[in-house]
Amino acid sequence: MTLQAYIDESSDENGVFVLAGCISDAESWAAFTKEWEEVLKYGILNKHGRYHFKMSGMALNEERMSRVPLFLKIIEK
């Protein structure tokens, strides 16, 4: 079985660094990607006019935060 991973990092001005990720098989990633793309329109537009999910951007206001559970549900699944 071949595994694939998605890894992301975050840091703050105090030098705190966090690295996290998810590992799964290719079939599960394909299913995840399909579901993720369906809810991505509830994310935020980037500078290239494409929707993406970035927690720090979602946390900027209550309306965006109310949409975070849509993404979390897919991640947990």
Summary of the structure (lengths in Angstrom):
residues: 77
radius of gyration: 14.0
end to end distance: 19.9
largest distance: 41.5
contacts: 150
relative contact order: 0.14
helix: 47%
strand: 29%
